Amino acid sequence: MSQPPYLQPGEAAVLYDGTCRLCNGWVHFLLRHQVARHVRFAAVQSEKGKALLRWADMPVDNVSTIVLIADGKVWKRAQAIFRVMRQVPPPWRALSVLRFFPYAVSNFCYDRIALNRYRLFGRYDSQQHIKPDYPGRFLEDEDRS
């Protein structure tokens, strides 16, 4: 597989729903708990997020999952979350062991939450801009510089 657009070798991208309150909360959590600096973010509604989705051979409309692109691989749903947790300092890093759960079990739980996320947590009318912990953390911020 070719190098993902907008990412340098060694960088990873987390794609998330920029209108979902739960998804935005998760990104805030990762920033607050000092996710590794090589992890960058893009909302699926942004042009760069859509380009990464196309690179991952995923639809660009109606994406209802978290996506992690790292090391030329694509992880979705629960696996994306668990693998990103490996990039957060302890004690939160311990949650990454959940990646060894059977996919059917972890994705069943993930899917129940994802299908009801707007009803349970709400949504924003438009993509939210999250304050980065350093310049360039969000791929779309590069266009504003």
ZADODO-481266 format. One record per residue: residue number from 1; z, y, x of N, C-alpha, C in turn. Coordinates in steps of 0.05 Angstrom, whole numbers, plus 5000, padded with zeros to 4 digits. Atoms other than C-alpha are relative to their C-alpha. Layout:
<rs>
+-----+------+------+------+------+------+------+------+------+------+
! num !  n_Z !  n_Y !  n_X ! ca_Z ! ca_Y ! ca_X !  c_Z !  c_Y !  c_X !
+-----+------+------+------+------+------+------+------+------+------+
! NUM !    Z !    Y !    X !    Z !    Y !    X !    Z !    Y !    X !
...
+-----+------+------+------+------+------+------+------+------+------+
</rs>
This chain:
<rs>
+-----+------+------+------+------+------+------+------+------+------+
! num !  n_Z !  n_Y !  n_X ! ca_Z ! ca_Y ! ca_X !  c_Z !  c_Y !  c_X !
+-----+------+------+------+------+------+------+------+------+------+
!   1 ! 5000 ! 4976 ! 5017 ! 5000 ! 5000 ! 5000 ! 5000 ! 5025 ! 5018 !
!   2 ! 5001 ! 4975 ! 4985 ! 4985 ! 5070 ! 5025 ! 5026 ! 5016 ! 4998 !
!   3 ! 4976 ! 4982 ! 5000 ! 5037 ! 5124 ! 5040 ! 5000 ! 5016 ! 4974 !
!   4 ! 4998 ! 4985 ! 5025 ! 5062 ! 5156 ! 4975 ! 4994 ! 5030 ! 5005 !
!   5 ! 5004 ! 4971 ! 4997 ! 5039 ! 5228 ! 4965 ! 5026 ! 5016 ! 5001 !
!   6 ! 4978 ! 4981 ! 4998 ! 5087 ! 5284 ! 4984 ! 5025 ! 4989 ! 5015 !
!   7 ! 4977 ! 5011 ! 4985 ! 5134 ! 5237 ! 5022 ! 4992 ! 4995 ! 5029 !
!   8 ! 5004 ! 5006 ! 4972 ! 5140 ! 5232 ! 5097 ! 5011 ! 4972 ! 5005 !
!   9 ! 4989 ! 5027 ! 4994 ! 5152 ! 5164 ! 5129 ! 5030 ! 5001 ! 5002 !
!  10 ! 4971 ! 5001 ! 5000 ! 5224 ! 5144 ! 5119 ! 5013 ! 5014 ! 4976 !
!  11 ! 4989 ! 4986 ! 5023 ! 5233 ! 5188 ! 5057 ! 4998 ! 4982 ! 4975 !
!  12 ! 5001 ! 5014 ! 5025 ! 5247 ! 5160 ! 4988 ! 5000 ! 5021 ! 4978 !
!  13 ! 5001 ! 4982 ! 5023 ! 5235 ! 5191 ! 4920 ! 5012 ! 4986 ! 4975 !
!  14 ! 4989 ! 5008 ! 5025 ! 5275 ! 5184 ! 4856 ! 4986 ! 5016 ! 4979 !
!  15 ! 5013 ! 4987 ! 5022 ! 5234 ! 5199 ! 4794 ! 5017 ! 4997 ! 4975 !
!  16 ! 4982 ! 5000 ! 5023 ! 5274 ! 5217 ! 4732 ! 4989 ! 5017 ! 4978 !
!  17 ! 5008 ! 4984 ! 5023 ! 5265 ! 5246 ! 4663 ! 5014 ! 5027 ! 5001 !
!  18 ! 4988 ! 4973 ! 4997 ! 5276 ! 5321 ! 4671 ! 5010 ! 5012 ! 4974 !
!  19 ! 4989 ! 4989 ! 5025 ! 5291 ! 5331 ! 4597 ! 5023 ! 4984 ! 4989 !
!  20 ! 4978 ! 5018 ! 5009 ! 5342 ! 5275 ! 4591 ! 5027 ! 5009 ! 5012 !
!  21 ! 4974 ! 4991 ! 4990 ! 5414 ! 5298 ! 4596 ! 5014 ! 4979 ! 5017 !
!  22 ! 4988 ! 5021 ! 4984 ! 5437 ! 5230 ! 4622 ! 4987 ! 4998 ! 5027 !
!  23 ! 5014 ! 5002 ! 4974 ! 5383 ! 5228 ! 4676 ! 5007 ! 5024 ! 5018 !
!  24 ! 4992 ! 4977 ! 4984 ! 5399 ! 5299 ! 4698 ! 5028 ! 4998 ! 5010 !
!  25 ! 4972 ! 5005 ! 4992 ! 5473 ! 5281 ! 4699 ! 5001 ! 4981 ! 5024 !
!  26 ! 5000 ! 5019 ! 4979 ! 5457 ! 5222 ! 4744 ! 4991 ! 5013 ! 5026 !
!  27 ! 5009 ! 4985 ! 4976 ! 5418 ! 5267 ! 4793 ! 5023 ! 5018 ! 5010 !
!  28 ! 4977 ! 4984 ! 4992 ! 5477 ! 5315 ! 4793 ! 5021 ! 4983 ! 5014 !
!  29 ! 4981 ! 5019 ! 4988 ! 5523 ! 5256 ! 4808 ! 4992 ! 4993 ! 5029 !
!  30 ! 5010 ! 5007 ! 4974 ! 5480 ! 5235 ! 4867 ! 5003 ! 5023 ! 5020 !
!  31 ! 4997 ! 4976 ! 4982 ! 5479 ! 5306 ! 4896 ! 5029 ! 5006 ! 5006 !
!  32 ! 4972 ! 4994 ! 4996 ! 5553 ! 5316 ! 4885 ! 5013 ! 4980 ! 5019 !
!  33 ! 4988 ! 5021 ! 4983 ! 5568 ! 5250 ! 4921 ! 4983 ! 4995 ! 5025 !
!  34 ! 5014 ! 4999 ! 4974 ! 5522 ! 5266 ! 4980 ! 4981 ! 4977 ! 5005 !
!  35 ! 5020 ! 5020 ! 4995 ! 5464 ! 5218 ! 4971 ! 4986 ! 5007 ! 5026 !
!  36 ! 5013 ! 4996 ! 4974 ! 5428 ! 5209 ! 5038 ! 4978 ! 5022 ! 4998 !
!  37 ! 5019 ! 4978 ! 5000 ! 5384 ! 5268 ! 5057 ! 4971 ! 4992 ! 4998 !
!  38 ! 5029 ! 5008 ! 5001 ! 5320 ! 5227 ! 5061 ! 4992 ! 4993 ! 4971 !
!  39 ! 5006 ! 5005 ! 5028 ! 5325 ! 5215 ! 4986 ! 4993 ! 5027 ! 4987 !
!  40 ! 5009 ! 4976 ! 5014 ! 5284 ! 5267 ! 4948 ! 4996 ! 4994 ! 4970 !
!  41 ! 5001 ! 5003 ! 5029 ! 5276 ! 5278 ! 4874 ! 4975 ! 5014 ! 4988 !
!  42 ! 5021 ! 4987 ! 5015 ! 5220 ! 5294 ! 4825 ! 5003 ! 4992 ! 4970 !
!  43 ! 5000 ! 5006 ! 5029 ! 5221 ! 5299 ! 4749 ! 4972 ! 4988 ! 4993 !
!  44 ! 5025 ! 5012 ! 5008 ! 5168 ! 5255 ! 4716 ! 4981 ! 5019 ! 4986 !
!  45 ! 5016 ! 4980 ! 5013 ! 5144 ! 5317 ! 4680 ! 4986 ! 5018 ! 5020 !
!  46 ! 5012 ! 4982 ! 4980 ! 5126 ! 5353 ! 4745 ! 4974 ! 4988 ! 5010 !
!  47 ! 5026 ! 5010 ! 4990 ! 5057 ! 5348 ! 4776 ! 5005 ! 4981 ! 5023 !
!  48 ! 4995 ! 5018 ! 4977 ! 5086 ! 5316 ! 4839 ! 5012 ! 4974 ! 4990 !
!  49 ! 4989 ! 5024 ! 5012 ! 5126 ! 5267 ! 4797 ! 4978 ! 4983 ! 4988 !
!  50 ! 5023 ! 5015 ! 5012 ! 5062 ! 5248 ! 4759 ! 4983 ! 4988 ! 5022 !
!  51 ! 5017 ! 5010 ! 4978 ! 5024 ! 5240 ! 4825 ! 5014 ! 4975 ! 5012 !
!  52 ! 4986 ! 5023 ! 4989 ! 5078 ! 5192 ! 4850 ! 4999 ! 4977 ! 4980 !
!  53 ! 5003 ! 5021 ! 5020 ! 5075 ! 5153 ! 4784 ! 4973 ! 4988 ! 5002 !
!  54 ! 5027 ! 5011 ! 4997 ! 5000 ! 5146 ! 4791 ! 4998 ! 4983 ! 5025 !
!  55 ! 5000 ! 5016 ! 4976 ! 5010 ! 5122 ! 4863 ! 5013 ! 4973 ! 4995 !
!  56 ! 4985 ! 5025 ! 5006 ! 5059 ! 5070 ! 4836 ! 4986 ! 4984 ! 4978 !
!  57 ! 5016 ! 5013 ! 5021 ! 5006 ! 5050 ! 4784 ! 5016 ! 4998 ! 4974 !
!  58 ! 4984 ! 4998 ! 5024 ! 5051 ! 5072 ! 4727 ! 4988 ! 5022 ! 4982 !
!  59 ! 5011 ! 4979 ! 5018 ! 5032 ! 5113 ! 4665 ! 5016 ! 5026 ! 5005 !
!  60 ! 4987 ! 4974 ! 4996 ! 5047 ! 5187 ! 4670 ! 5011 ! 5012 ! 4974 !
!  61 ! 4989 ! 4991 ! 5026 ! 5063 ! 5196 ! 4596 ! 5021 ! 4981 ! 4990 !
!  62 ! 4980 ! 5016 ! 5013 ! 5125 ! 5173 ! 4561 ! 5014 ! 4980 ! 5019 !
!  63 ! 4985 ! 5017 ! 4981 ! 5161 ! 5146 ! 4622 ! 5029 ! 5001 ! 4992 !
!  64 ! 4973 ! 5001 ! 5010 ! 5229 ! 5122 ! 4600 ! 5018 ! 4984 ! 5020 !
!  65 ! 4985 ! 5015 ! 4980 ! 5257 ! 5095 ! 4665 ! 5004 ! 5016 ! 5025 !
!  66 ! 4996 ! 4989 ! 4973 ! 5285 ! 5115 ! 4732 ! 4982 ! 4984 ! 5019 !
!  67 ! 5018 ! 5014 ! 4981 ! 5237 ! 5099 ! 4789 ! 5009 ! 5008 ! 5028 !
!  68 ! 4995 ! 4995 ! 4972 ! 5253 ! 5093 ! 4863 ! 4976 ! 4991 ! 5016 !
!  69 ! 5022 ! 5007 ! 4982 ! 5197 ! 5095 ! 4914 ! 5012 ! 5003 ! 5028 !
!  70 ! 4989 ! 5000 ! 4973 ! 5220 ! 5076 ! 4984 ! 4987 ! 4978 ! 5016 !
!  71 ! 5012 ! 5020 ! 4982 ! 5189 ! 5040 ! 5043 ! 4975 ! 4987 ! 4988 !
!  72 ! 5025 ! 5011 ! 5011 ! 5123 ! 5032 ! 5006 ! 5004 ! 4982 ! 4976 !
!  73 ! 4994 ! 5018 ! 5023 ! 5157 ! 4995 ! 4948 ! 5009 ! 5017 ! 4977 !
!  74 ! 4992 ! 4986 ! 5024 ! 5172 ! 5014 ! 4877 ! 5020 ! 4983 ! 4985 !
!  75 ! 4980 ! 5013 ! 5016 ! 5235 ! 4996 ! 4839 ! 5004 ! 5016 ! 4975 !
!  76 ! 4996 ! 4987 ! 5026 ! 5247 ! 5011 ! 4766 ! 5025 ! 4991 ! 4987 !
!  77 ! 4977 ! 5006 ! 5017 ! 5303 ! 5011 ! 4717 ! 5025 ! 4995 ! 5016 !
!  78 ! 4974 ! 5005 ! 4988 ! 5369 ! 4980 ! 4739 ! 4997 ! 4997 ! 5031 !
!  79 ! 5003 ! 5003 ! 4971 ! 5342 ! 4960 ! 4808 ! 4997 ! 5026 ! 5014 !
!  80 ! 5003 ! 4974 ! 4988 ! 5323 ! 5032 ! 4822 ! 5028 ! 5013 ! 5004 !
!  81 ! 4973 ! 4988 ! 4999 ! 5394 ! 5056 ! 4806 ! 5017 ! 4986 ! 5021 !
!  82 ! 4982 ! 5015 ! 4981 ! 5429 ! 5001 ! 4846 ! 4991 ! 5005 ! 5028 !
!  83 ! 5010 ! 4996 ! 4973 ! 5384 ! 5012 ! 4906 ! 5005 ! 5029 ! 5010 !
!  84 ! 4994 ! 4972 ! 4993 ! 5395 ! 5088 ! 4905 ! 5030 ! 5001 ! 5007 !
!  85 ! 4971 ! 5000 ! 4994 ! 5470 ! 5074 ! 4904 ! 5006 ! 4991 ! 5029 !
!  86 ! 4996 ! 5007 ! 4971 ! 5462 ! 5044 ! 4974 ! 5000 ! 5025 ! 5018 !
!  87 ! 5003 ! 4976 ! 4984 ! 5448 ! 5115 ! 4997 ! 5022 ! 5020 ! 4995 !
!  88 ! 4977 ! 4983 ! 5006 ! 5514 ! 5144 ! 4972 ! 5023 ! 4990 ! 5016 !
!  89 ! 4977 ! 5010 ! 4984 ! 5577 ! 5142 ! 5015 ! 5020 ! 4984 ! 4983 !
!  90 ! 4979 ! 5014 ! 5014 ! 5635 ! 5096 ! 4998 ! 5018 ! 5019 ! 4985 !
!  91 ! 4999 ! 5026 ! 5012 ! 5667 ! 5081 ! 4950 ! 4977 ! 4993 ! 4982 !
!  92 ! 5022 ! 5004 ! 5019 ! 5606 ! 5091 ! 4906 ! 4979 ! 4980 ! 5009 !
!  93 ! 5020 ! 5019 ! 4988 ! 5561 ! 5051 ! 4953 ! 5005 ! 4971 ! 4991 !
!  94 ! 4994 ! 5027 ! 5008 ! 5597 ! 4988 ! 4930 ! 4985 ! 4992 ! 4975 !
!  95 ! 5015 ! 5006 ! 5024 ! 5560 ! 4993 ! 4864 ! 4972 ! 4988 ! 5006 !
!  96 ! 5027 ! 5011 ! 4993 ! 5496 ! 4974 ! 4901 ! 4999 ! 4970 ! 5000 !
!  97 ! 5000 ! 5030 ! 5001 ! 5518 ! 4901 ! 4901 ! 4991 ! 4990 ! 4973 !
!  98 ! 5010 ! 5008 ! 5026 ! 5499 ! 4900 ! 4828 ! 4970 ! 4993 ! 5000 !
!  99 ! 5028 ! 5007 ! 4998 ! 5427 ! 4894 ! 4852 ! 4995 ! 4970 ! 5001 !
! 100 ! 5002 ! 5029 ! 4998 ! 5441 ! 4820 ! 4861 ! 5004 ! 4986 ! 4973 !
! 101 ! 4998 ! 5012 ! 5027 ! 5454 ! 4810 ! 4787 ! 4972 ! 4991 ! 4992 !
! 102 ! 5027 ! 5008 ! 5010 ! 5397 ! 4774 ! 4752 ! 4987 ! 5024 ! 4986 !
! 103 ! 5015 ! 4977 ! 5011 ! 5343 ! 4824 ! 4732 ! 5003 ! 5000 ! 4969 !
! 104 ! 4999 ! 5001 ! 5029 ! 5346 ! 4799 ! 4660 ! 5025 ! 5012 ! 4989 !
! 105 ! 4975 ! 4990 ! 5009 ! 5419 ! 4817 ! 4654 ! 5002 ! 5030 ! 5005 !
! 106 ! 4997 ! 4972 ! 4994 ! 5419 ! 4884 ! 4689 ! 4979 ! 5017 ! 4985 !
! 107 ! 5020 ! 4985 ! 5015 ! 5354 ! 4907 ! 4657 ! 5005 ! 5000 ! 4970 !
! 108 ! 4993 ! 5000 ! 5028 ! 5378 ! 4886 ! 4588 ! 5019 ! 5023 ! 4994 !
! 109 ! 4981 ! 4978 ! 5003 ! 5437 ! 4933 ! 4596 ! 4987 ! 5027 ! 5004 !
! 110 ! 5015 ! 4975 ! 4995 ! 5393 ! 4987 ! 4626 ! 4983 ! 5008 ! 4976 !
! 111 ! 5019 ! 4994 ! 5022 ! 5342 ! 4982 ! 4570 ! 5014 ! 5009 ! 4975 !
! 112 ! 4986 ! 4991 ! 5024 ! 5394 ! 4989 ! 4515 ! 5008 ! 5029 ! 5003 !
! 113 ! 4992 ! 4972 ! 4995 ! 5419 ! 5054 ! 4546 ! 4975 ! 5018 ! 5000 !
! 114 ! 5025 ! 4983 ! 4999 ! 5348 ! 5080 ! 4561 ! 4988 ! 5005 ! 4973 !
! 115 ! 5012 ! 4997 ! 5026 ! 5324 ! 5067 ! 4491 ! 5015 ! 5020 ! 4982 !
! 116 ! 4983 ! 4983 ! 5017 ! 5382 ! 5107 ! 4461 ! 5011 ! 5024 ! 5015 !
! 117 ! 4989 ! 4978 ! 4983 ! 5393 ! 5159 ! 4516 ! 5000 ! 5027 ! 4987 !
! 118 ! 5001 ! 4974 ! 5013 ! 5370 ! 5219 ! 4476 ! 5020 ! 5002 ! 4977 !
! 119 ! 4981 ! 5000 ! 5022 ! 5411 ! 5199 ! 4415 ! 5029 ! 5001 ! 5009 !
! 120 ! 4973 ! 5001 ! 4990 ! 5473 ! 5184 ! 4456 ! 5008 ! 5024 ! 5016 !
! 121 ! 4993 ! 4979 ! 4981 ! 5470 ! 5239 ! 4508 ! 4986 ! 5027 ! 4995 !
! 122 ! 5015 ! 4975 ! 5006 ! 5420 ! 5290 ! 4481 ! 4977 ! 5004 ! 5020 !
! 123 ! 5023 ! 4993 ! 4983 ! 5358 ! 5321 ! 4511 ! 4997 ! 5030 ! 5001 !
! 124 ! 5006 ! 4972 ! 4997 ! 5336 ! 5389 ! 4535 ! 4972 ! 5005 ! 4988 !
! 125 ! 5026 ! 4994 ! 5011 ! 5277 ! 5425 ! 4504 ! 4978 ! 5001 ! 5022 !
! 126 ! 5020 ! 5000 ! 4979 ! 5243 ! 5430 ! 4572 ! 5013 ! 4988 ! 5025 !
! 127 ! 4990 ! 5011 ! 4975 ! 5250 ! 5402 ! 4642 ! 5020 ! 5019 ! 5012 !
! 128 ! 4979 ! 4984 ! 4988 ! 5314 ! 5427 ! 4675 ! 4996 ! 5003 ! 5030 !
! 129 ! 5000 ! 4996 ! 4971 ! 5317 ! 5457 ! 4744 ! 5028 ! 4995 ! 5010 !
! 130 ! 4974 ! 5007 ! 4988 ! 5374 ! 5426 ! 4783 ! 5003 ! 5014 ! 5027 !
! 131 ! 4995 ! 4986 ! 4974 ! 5405 ! 5465 ! 4840 ! 5002 ! 4979 ! 5022 !
! 132 ! 4999 ! 5020 ! 4978 ! 5390 ! 5426 ! 4904 ! 5023 ! 5005 ! 5019 !
! 133 ! 4979 ! 4997 ! 4979 ! 5441 ! 5414 ! 4958 ! 4989 ! 5010 ! 5026 !
! 134 ! 5014 ! 4988 ! 4977 ! 5390 ! 5435 ! 5010 ! 4971 ! 5005 ! 4993 !
! 135 ! 5028 ! 4994 ! 5006 ! 5320 ! 5465 ! 5009 ! 4982 ! 4976 ! 5004 !
! 136 ! 5019 ! 5022 ! 4997 ! 5265 ! 5414 ! 4997 ! 5010 ! 4974 ! 4988 !
! 137 ! 4990 ! 5025 ! 5012 ! 5309 ! 5362 ! 4963 ! 4983 ! 4991 ! 4976 !
! 138 ! 5017 ! 5005 ! 5023 ! 5266 ! 5368 ! 4900 ! 4971 ! 5006 ! 5008 !
! 139 ! 5028 ! 4997 ! 4992 ! 5192 ! 5358 ! 4911 ! 4987 ! 5024 ! 4987 !
! 140 ! 5012 ! 4977 ! 5013 ! 5173 ! 5410 ! 4860 ! 5009 ! 5027 ! 5011 !
! 141 ! 4991 ! 4975 ! 4988 ! 5215 ! 5463 ! 4896 ! 4983 ! 5009 ! 5023 !
! 142 ! 5018 ! 4992 ! 4978 ! 5165 ! 5462 ! 4953 ! 4979 ! 5020 ! 4990 !
! 143 ! 5020 ! 4982 ! 5010 ! 5117 ! 5498 ! 4907 ! 5011 ! 5028 ! 4995 !
! 144 ! 4987 ! 4974 ! 5005 ! 5167 ! 5554 ! 4895 ! 5006 ! 5015 ! 5025 !
! 145 ! 4993 ! 4988 ! 4975 ! 5179 ! 5568 ! 4968 ! 4980 ! 5021 ! 5009 !
+-----+------+------+------+------+------+------+------+------+------+
</rs>
